Every structure is written in structure tokens, then in C-alpha cells.
């Protein structure tokens, strides 16, 4: 409906001689101001040289025939807003559409090819709650982008070489463990190796040498242990992905892109993009207001930055895209600015379509530390802890897991991607509002009500549309904006408001056996489908019962 109003306003502006004016069509903050507010009159005041309220009056007059039966009332308000209140027929039409399977599916990015890279846990370490944040936001961004019409593929880039791997393998070897069989076991070895690296000069030298040897890949016994440890870690990650509802299309590994990254960087030296400095190769970011970063160390090994360059080329080779999105922690913003700057110098088109979406940190109100690591809260631990709490009210293990995942994902997605999150396990499971289970329970209530629907129900029509109907109409616009801005929190906030309005409707309106039962059933179906679609776009499970 927003697009219908926008086109009508554009036509009216063209008649007034201001066809190229940019304006907003948005939902008013105050419901009494109608269903949509348009600021076109204020935007057109300067080019037309008229008072905004006078232009608004002209627009309102021209919009009346252009919108026809879709508008019940068109009013001028404030300094020059045009407020549009939709007619019952227009709202009823949208509510009918809201019951369709493809409700909220847009076409804004039809034909676009978008690769979204997220999660990115490192083998030889356990997946921690930072990766859980990346996965939750990345999955939602992927689904929202697909809802805009784009062809989306999911990518996961994992650090299977580097100092952390050398530390873990060094410790495994020292313990005589050449056949590790659990991710926890490997993570403990990494912790031991990290401590030894900091505390012992001899261990540091051995681990640095091991790191170089892993890159070379010439020691058969060493590489057998590396492959086994990597696979054990990856298998553990897959179990978490399955629980979270994520399935990746492409897996990239540092071991696969390191060589190409080195070659591109070395070629960049001859082209003047990179410089040699004290045996290393660096990018002088100061020329673009950034800082200098090392891309190849004095030992001849690639840094994360060089691998990122290799990854960009590898992605393009395997699946050419229109846009490449990368989700990582906000602490890497500076790092990505330099990598992107270097990439734009090397391959301008590739650099231009690469976009970094940072996310904040996740902390627990309990201050609980990992019993395994002593300093890291793992994704598996957090999910398991919340699931156990959910089981206290939902003894069915399947329902408990769906509720737990909904609780965790909601608490991540209710915030803007770059903001830190303080996670309260108890609050996350509340049914009183502002939680994933609150949305899930509202949907369960609606679906249960509809199981009692009577085909020969009352066919009376209420005097005016219900408030929840006026809220349902905004769903496609919210989805489109959330996709455009890579901002899942916009949809999360909308669904929270929608659930509250449904609960108010449910509490104050008799549906079954009422004179308006058929009408109210349609409202319930529209709500249920909107909530189902919305939760699915956020990657939040939709239980059948709670």
C-alpha cells in the first residue's frame, strides 16, 4: 500500500511541476494521524516556491481521485503533512493478501546475486557466543535479502591455519594425543598451547616453527593430525548450525585462500599498492586516513589481511555476485576498512561491492564463565543452559529447544547489529513481552484458535477495521526496509508490537461463536501468517504448542 500511495503522490507532484522531489511515505507515530503520513509538500516547497501547507492542500485535492476508493480520508496536518487514512475495502484487501504464502515477498532486488558470509568459527577452538551472534544476525540478513528478491548464498569462512592451530597441535603432540575425538578436547589443548606460548620462550619458538610447517604442508604426520583435528571441530560446528537452522552453501578456509592472497599481495607490491618494510609487506593506509597493516610477515607467512584479499578473489571465482556482505565483530571495523581500501586499489569493482556489517558483543547478566575454558562462554553451553530453563515449562524436548533458540535469537535481533547485548537467560524466556517466546506464544494461541474455526460461522462485519488489521498492512514495508538497511531489529520490533496487538485483540474480542466470527477468523489467519512469515525471516522457530 505504501507503494500505491507513493506513485499517486509522484503523479500529483508531477502535475504541480515538482516531479523530481524526494519525499517520505511512512507510518505516523500517532495512530490518530491516519495510516500513512507524506512529507512531499515540505520537500516540494523550495522548488515550487510555495508555502508547504498550501502545497499540501493541493496534493490532498489531487490525491483524492488518484487513490480513489483506497482512501477513506486525506487531511493536511502540521507544517504541511498529508495524512492518509485507508478505507475499509483497502484494508480488507491487504488483510486478505496477508493470508497468502508469499506475503511480504518483494521484488526490489530481483536478479541480484548476494553472498552473505557469517559465523566464521575457527577449527581447533570451540564456537563461542560471538559466533552465535554472527550466525543469528547473518541468517536473518540472508533471509531478509532473499525476501527482497535477491538470489542469496550463505558462506562460512574458517581459520584452519594460523597461530591458534599451531598452539593446539603443539599441545596435542606434547600430550601424545594424535587422535583427538572431541571439540572440547581440542579446545583445551589450544588453551594449554596459548599459555605455553606466553610463558615459555622455548614453546613460543616451537609453536612459531610449527605454524610455518603447517603452511608448508610437507610433514605427513603433522598434516594427518591437522586434518583430523579440523574435521572434529567442523563436525561439532555442524551440529550447532543444524540446531540454529542454518545451512551454508559455501565453505571457505584460510588454508585454501592463503596462497592466492600472498600472490595478489606480492603482485600489488610491483604495482605500488603494497610496500616492503623490514622484511614484511605492508599496506600504508594513512593515504586514505587509515593505518598501516602488515599483510605478509617477515617470516613469509600471510596475515589475516592477506587471506581476506585471497578470500575476496576466491569468492568471486566460485560464485560471482552483485554484493558481498561480511558479518564480523565490531572490533574488526578498522581491520576491514584497511582490507577494503587495499582491495579497492587492487580490484576496484571487487572492493566496491564488498560490505562489512559489524556486530557487537554478547555478555551474560550472570557473569557466568565457561567451565571448560575459564574465560570463554561457548555457543553450545549458552544454548544448553537456556534449553534447560525452557524445559521447566516445556517438558517436550523439541518444544524446549525451539523456545530456547527463539529466546536467544530474539535477544540478539532486538538490538541494532553493531550494539552490545546483555543477555539475561530468565528474561529471555518471559511470556510477558519483549522476548522470543512471547512472539512464539502469541502465534501458538492464534493457531490453536483457528483449529476450532467453524465454516458456518457468523458473517456480520464490524463497524470499522480492528487496530491489528491496520498494523498487519505494514508488514511488507517493514520487511523491505529491514532488507535494504540490513537491519533485522526493525522486523523484530514490528513483530513484538504485532504480538501485543494480537494479545489485546484476543483478550477483548470474542471470536468463536460471535456474529463476526468469519471476519475475525480472517483477521486471525492474517495475523498467524504474518507472524509465521516474520519469525521465519528472523530464523526463529515456530512451535505448534507451548
C-alpha positions in Angstrom: 0.0 0.0 0.0 2.9 2.4 0.7 4.0 2.0 -3.0 0.4 2.7 -4.2 0.4 5.9 -2.2 3.9 6.8 -3.3 3.0 6.5 -7.0 -0.1 8.6 -6.5 1.9 11.3 -4.8 4.5 11.3 -7.6 1.8 11.7 -10.1 0.3 14.6 -8.2 3.7 16.3 -7.8 4.3 15.9 -11.5 1.1 17.8 -12.2 2.2 20.6 -9.8 5.6 20.8 -11.6 7.8 19.1 -9.0 8.2 15.6 -10.4 11.7 15.0 -9.2 11.2 15.7 -5.5 12.2 13.1 -3.0 9.8 12.5 -0.1 8.8 10.0 2.5 5.7 7.9 2.9 5.7 6.5 6.4 3.7 5.2 9.3 2.7 8.1 11.6 3.9 7.9 15.2 0.4 8.8 16.4 -2.3 6.4 15.1 -4.8 9.2 15.1 -2.9 10.8 12.2 -4.1 8.1 9.8 -2.3 5.1 8.3 0.3 7.0 6.3 1.9 10.4 6.5 3.5 12.1 3.5 6.0 14.9 3.7 6.0 15.7 0.0 4.6 19.2 0.4 7.5 20.3 2.6 10.0 18.7 0.2 8.5 20.5 -2.7 8.2 23.9 -1.1 11.5 25.2 -2.2 11.4 24.1 -5.9 7.8 25.3 -6.2 8.4 28.5 -4.2 5.2 28.0 -2.2 4.0 27.6 1.4 4.1 23.8 2.4 0.6 23.9 3.7 -0.7 25.4 0.5 1.1 22.6 -1.5 -0.3 20.0 0.9 -3.8 21.2 0.3 -3.3 20.9 -3.4 -1.8 17.5 -3.1 -4.7 16.3 -0.9 -7.1 17.5 -3.5 -5.3 15.7 -6.3 -4.7 12.5 -4.3 -8.5 12.0 -3.7 -9.3 10.9 -7.3 -5.8 9.2 -7.7 -6.3 7.0 -4.7 -10.0 6.5 -5.3 -11.7 4.0 -3.0 -8.4 3.1 -1.2 -8.6 6.3 0.9 -11.3 7.0 3.4 -9.8 10.3 4.4 -7.0 12.6 3.2 -6.1 15.5 5.5 -3.5 18.3 5.8 -1.7 18.4 9.1 1.0 20.3 10.9 3.5 22.3 8.8 2.4 20.5 5.6 2.0 16.8 6.1 -0.6 14.9 4.1 -2.2 12.2 6.2 -3.9 9.3 4.5 -6.4 7.0 6.3 -7.2 3.9 4.3 -10.7 2.7 3.5 -12.2 -0.5 4.9 -12.0 -2.1 1.4 -8.3 -1.2 1.1 -7.5 -2.7 4.5 -9.7 -5.8 3.9 -7.8 -6.4 0.6 -4.5 -6.2 2.3 -5.6 -8.5 5.1 -6.7 -11.0 2.5 -3.3 -10.8 0.9 -1.7 -11.3 4.3 -3.1 -14.9 4.3 -1.1 -15.9 1.2 2.1 -18.0 1.3 4.3 -15.3 -0.3 3.1 -12.5 1.9 5.9 -10.0 2.4 7.9 -11.2 -0.6 9.3 -8.3 -2.5 10.9 -7.6 -5.9 13.3 -4.8 -5.0 16.4 -6.9 -5.7 15.1 -9.2 -8.4 18.1 -10.5 -10.3 20.7 -9.5 -7.7 23.2 -12.1 -6.5 24.3 -11.6 -2.9 26.8 -13.7 -0.9 26.5 -13.4 2.8 29.4 -14.5 4.9 28.9 -15.1 8.6 29.5 -17.1 11.7 33.2 -17.9 10.8 34.3 -20.0 13.8 37.8 -21.3 13.8 38.6 -25.0 13.9 40.8 -26.0 16.8 38.7 -23.7 19.0 35.1 -24.1 20.2 32.4 -21.9 18.8 31.8 -19.1 21.3 28.8 -16.7 21.8 30.3 -14.1 19.5 29.9 -16.6 16.6 26.4 -17.2 17.8 25.7 -13.5 17.4 27.2 -13.5 13.9 25.2 -16.6 12.9 21.9 -15.2 14.2 22.3 -11.8 12.5 23.8 -13.3 9.4 21.0 -15.8 8.9 18.4 -13.1 9.4 20.1 -10.8 6.9 20.3 -13.6 4.4 16.6 -14.4 4.7 15.6 -10.8 4.5 17.8 -10.2 1.5 16.2 -13.2 -0.2 12.8 -11.8 0.7 13.7 -8.7 -1.4 14.0 -10.9 -4.5 17.8 -11.5 -4.5 19.4 -14.8 -5.1 21.3 -15.4 -1.8 24.0 -17.8 -0.9 25.5 -18.3 2.5 29.2 -18.6 3.1 31.3 -19.6 6.1 35.0 -18.6 6.3 37.0 -20.5 8.8 40.6 -20.1 10.1 42.0 -23.6 9.8 45.6 -22.4 9.7 47.5 -19.8 11.8 49.0 -19.4 15.3 45.9 -20.7 17.1 46.1 -24.0 15.1 49.8 -24.3 15.8 49.2 -23.8 19.5 46.5 -26.5 19.7 48.5 -29.0 17.7 51.7 -28.3 19.7 49.8 -29.1 22.9 48.2 -32.2 21.4 51.6 -33.5 20.4 53.1 -32.7 23.8 50.3 -34.8 25.4 50.9 -37.6 23.0 47.3 -37.2 21.7 47.4 -37.8 17.9 43.7 -38.9 17.7 41.6 -36.2 19.4 37.9 -37.1 19.2 36.1 -34.1 20.6 36.0 -30.4 20.1 36.3 -29.8 23.8 39.5 -31.9 23.9 41.0 -29.8 21.1 39.9 -26.5 22.7 41.6 -27.5 26.0 44.8 -28.2 24.0 44.5 -24.7 22.4 44.2 -23.1 25.8 47.3 -25.0 27.1 49.3 -24.1 24.0 48.3 -20.4 24.3 49.5 -20.3 27.9 52.8 -22.0 27.0 53.3 -19.6 24.1 53.0 -16.6 26.5 55.0 -18.2 29.4 57.8 -20.1 27.6 60.3 -18.8 25.1 61.1 -22.4 24.0 57.4 -23.2 23.5 57.0 -19.9 21.6 59.8 -20.8 19.2 58.5 -24.3 18.7 54.9 -23.1 18.0 56.1 -20.5 15.5 58.1 -23.1 13.7 55.1 -25.4 13.7 52.9 -22.7 12.2 55.3 -22.3 9.3 55.4 -26.1 8.9 51.6 -26.3 8.7 51.5 -23.7 5.9 54.1 -25.7 4.0 52.2 -29.0 4.5 55.2 -31.2 3.9 55.2 -33.2 7.2 52.8 -36.1 6.6 52.3 -37.0 10.3 51.7 -33.3 11.2 49.1 -32.9 8.4 47.3 -36.1 9.4 46.8 -34.6 12.9 45.8 -31.3 11.4 43.2 -32.9 9.1 41.7 -34.9 12.0 41.6 -32.0 14.4 40.0 -29.8 11.7 37.3 -32.4 10.9 36.4 -33.0 14.6 35.9 -29.2 15.0 33.9 -28.9 11.8 31.6 -31.7 12.8 30.9 -30.0 16.2 30.1 -26.8 14.3 27.6 -28.6 12.0 25.6 -29.8 15.0 25.2 -26.3 16.2 24.3 -25.0 12.7 21.6 -27.7 12.4 20.0 -26.6 15.7 20.1 -22.9 14.7 18.5 -23.6 11.3 21.5 -22.6 9.1 22.7 -24.4 6.1 25.7 -23.0 4.3 26.2 -23.1 0.5 29.9 -22.4 0.5 32.7 -23.1 3.0 36.0 -21.2 2.6 39.1 -22.0 4.6 42.2 -19.9 5.3 44.4 -22.8 4.1 42.7 -22.5 0.7 43.0 -18.8 0.2 46.3 -18.1 1.9 48.4 -18.8 -1.2 46.3 -16.8 -3.6 46.3 -13.9 -1.1 50.1 -14.0 -0.9 50.3 -13.9 -4.7 47.9 -11.0 -5.0 49.7 -9.0 -2.3 53.1 -9.7 -3.9 51.8 -8.6 -7.3 50.5 -5.5 -5.5 54.0 -4.6 -4.4 55.1 -4.3 -8.0 52.1 -2.2 -8.7 52.8 0.2 -5.8 49.7 -0.8 -3.8 51.8 -2.5 -1.0 55.3 -1.7 0.3 58.1 -3.8 1.7 59.1 -2.8 5.3 61.7 -4.5 7.5 61.2 -7.8 5.6 57.4 -7.7 5.8 54.9 -6.4 3.2 52.5 -3.7 4.4 49.7 -1.5 3.2 50.1 2.1 4.1 46.5 3.1 5.0 47.4 6.6 6.0 47.0 7.7 2.4 43.3 7.0 2.9 43.0 8.2 6.5 43.5 4.7 7.9 46.5 3.0 9.5 49.3 0.7 8.3 48.7 -3.1 8.5 51.1 -6.0 7.7 49.9 -8.4 5.0 52.9 -10.7 4.8 55.1 -11.2 7.9 58.9 -11.1 7.9 58.7 -14.9 8.3 57.0 -15.1 4.9 53.5 -16.1 6.2 50.3 -14.3 5.3 48.4 -12.4 7.9 44.6 -12.4 8.2 44.6 -9.4 5.9 46.3 -11.1 3.1 44.0 -14.1 3.5 41.0 -11.7 3.3 42.3 -10.5 -0.1 42.7 -14.1 -1.3 39.2 -14.9 0.0 37.6 -12.0 -2.0 39.1 -13.3 -5.2 38.1 -16.9 -4.3 34.5 -15.9 -3.6 34.3 -14.1 -7.0 35.7 -17.1 -8.8 33.4 -19.6 -7.2 30.2 -17.5 -7.3 30.3 -14.1 -8.9 28.0 -11.8 -7.0 26.4 -8.3 -7.2 27.1 -7.7 -3.5 29.4 -9.4 -0.9 28.3 -9.0 2.7 30.6 -9.9 5.6 29.5 -10.1 9.2 32.1 -10.0 11.9 32.6 -8.5 15.4 32.8 -4.7 15.6 36.4 -4.9 16.9 37.4 -5.7 13.3 35.9 -2.5 11.8 39.4 -0.9 11.5 40.8 -4.1 10.0 38.1 -4.3 7.4 38.5 -0.7 6.4 42.1 -1.3 5.5 41.4 -4.6 3.7 38.6 -2.9 1.7 40.9 0.1 0.9 43.6 -2.3 -0.4 41.1 -4.4 -2.3 39.7 -1.3 -4.0 43.3 -0.4 -5.1 43.9 -3.9 -6.5 40.4 -4.7 -7.9 38.1 -1.6 -7.8 34.9 -3.4 -8.7 35.5 -6.2 -6.2 36.3 -3.7 -3.5 33.3 -1.6 -4.3 30.8 -4.4 -3.8 32.3 -5.8 -0.6 30.5 -4.5 2.5 31.2 -5.1 6.2 28.4 -5.4 8.7 29.8 -5.3 12.3 28.1 -6.8 15.3 28.6 -6.1 19.0 29.4 -8.3 21.9 27.2 -10.7 23.8 27.6 -10.8 27.6 25.6 -12.6 30.3 24.0 -10.9 33.3 25.0 -13.8 35.4 28.7 -13.2 34.7 29.0 -17.0 34.2 32.3 -18.1 32.9 32.9 -21.3 30.9 33.6 -24.3 33.0 35.8 -25.7 30.2 37.8 -22.7 29.1 37.7 -20.5 32.2 37.4 -17.4 30.0 35.1 -18.1 27.1 31.4 -18.8 27.0 30.7 -21.3 24.2 27.7 -21.3 22.0 26.8 -24.8 22.9 26.9 -24.0 26.6 24.6 -21.0 26.3 22.1 -22.8 24.2 22.1 -25.8 26.6 21.7 -23.6 29.6 18.7 -21.7 28.1 17.2 -25.0 26.9 17.3 -26.4 30.4 15.5 -23.4 31.7 12.9 -23.7 28.9 12.3 -27.4 29.8 11.0 -26.3 33.2 7.9 -25.0 31.4 8.1 -27.1 28.3 8.9 -30.7 29.1 8.8 -31.7 25.4 12.5 -31.5 24.4 11.7 -30.5 20.9 9.5 -27.6 22.0 12.0 -26.6 24.7 14.8 -26.4 22.1 12.6 -24.3 19.8 11.7 -21.9 22.6 15.4 -21.7 23.7 16.6 -20.9 20.2 13.8 -18.4 19.8 14.8 -16.8 23.1 18.4 -16.4 22.3 17.9 -15.2 18.7 15.3 -12.6 19.7 17.6 -11.1 22.3 20.3 -10.8 19.7 18.0 -9.5 16.9 16.1 -6.9 19.0 19.2 -4.7 19.0 20.9 -3.0 16.1 23.6 -5.2 14.7 26.5 -3.1 16.0 25.3 -2.8 19.6 26.4 -4.9 22.5 23.9 -7.2 24.2 23.5 -8.0 27.9 21.8 -11.4 27.8 19.5 -12.3 30.7 18.6 -16.0 30.4 15.5 -15.7 32.7 14.2 -12.6 30.9 14.8 -14.1 27.5 12.2 -16.8 28.3 9.5 -14.4 29.6 6.0 -14.7 28.2 5.2 -11.1 29.3 6.6 -9.3 26.3 9.9 -8.3 24.6 11.1 -11.9 24.2 11.1 -14.6 21.5 8.8 -16.9 23.5 6.3 -14.0 23.8 6.1 -13.9 20.0 6.0 -17.7 19.7 3.2 -18.0 22.2 1.1 -15.3 20.5 1.4 -17.4 17.3 0.5 -20.6 19.2 -2.6 -19.0 20.6 -3.8 -17.9 17.1 -3.1 -21.3 15.5 -5.0 -23.1 18.3 -8.0 -20.7 18.0 -8.1 -21.5 14.2 -8.3 -25.2 14.9 -11.8 -24.6 16.3 -12.9 -22.4 13.3 -16.5 -23.1 12.2 -17.3 -22.9 8.5 -20.9 -21.9 9.3 -19.8 -19.0 11.5 -21.4 -15.6 11.9 -20.9 -13.4 8.8 -21.5 -10.0 10.3 -18.9 -7.2 9.6 -17.7 -4.9 12.4 -18.3 -1.2 12.0 -14.6 -0.4 11.5 -11.4 -2.4 10.9 -9.7 -3.6 14.1 -6.4 -2.0 15.1 -4.5 -5.2 14.4 -5.6 -5.1 10.8 -4.2 -1.6 10.4 -0.9 -2.9 11.9 -0.8 -6.0 9.6 -0.7 -3.9 6.5 2.8 -2.6 7.3 4.5 -6.0 7.2 5.8 -5.9 3.5 7.2 -2.4 4.1 8.9 -3.3 7.3 10.5 -6.4 5.6 11.6 -4.3 2.6 13.2 -1.7 4.8 14.9 -4.3 7.1 16.3 -5.9 4.0 17.5 -2.7 2.5 19.2 -1.5 5.7 20.4 -5.0 6.7 18.6 -4.3 10.0 16.7 -7.3 11.4 15.8 -5.3 14.5 13.2 -3.4 12.5 11.3 -6.5 11.9 11.8 -7.8 15.4 10.3 -4.6 16.9 7.4 -4.7 14.5 6.6 -8.4 15.4 6.7 -7.5 19.1 4.2 -4.8 18.5 2.1 -7.1 16.4 2.1 -9.8 19.1 1.0 -7.3 21.7 -1.8 -6.1 19.5 -2.9 -9.7 18.8 -3.0 -10.4 22.6 -5.1 -7.3 23.1 -7.5 -8.4 20.3 -7.6 -12.0 21.7 -8.4 -10.7 25.2 -11.1 -8.2 24.3 -12.8 -9.9 21.3 -14.9 -13.0 21.3 -14.0 -14.9 18.1 -15.7 -18.3 18.3 -19.4 -18.1 18.2 -19.5 -14.3 17.7 -21.7 -12.7 15.0 -18.4 -11.5 13.3 -16.7 -14.9 13.6 -15.9 -15.3 9.9 -14.4 -11.9 9.7 -12.4 -12.4 12.9 -11.1 -15.7 11.6 -9.7 -13.9 8.6 -8.0 -11.5 10.9 -6.6 -14.4 13.0 -5.3 -16.1 9.8 -3.7 -12.9 8.6 -2.0 -12.4 11.9 -0.9 -16.1 12.1 0.6 -16.0 8.6 2.3 -12.6 9.2 3.8 -13.8 12.5 4.9 -17.1 10.9 6.5 -15.3 8.0 8.1 -12.8 10.2 9.6 -15.3 12.6 10.8 -17.4 9.7 12.6 -14.4 8.2 14.4 -13.9 11.5 15.3 -17.6 11.7 13.2 -18.0 14.9 11.4 -21.4 15.2 7.5 -21.5 15.2 6.3 -24.2 17.7 2.9 -25.7 17.3 2.3 -25.7 21.0 3.9 -24.3 24.2 
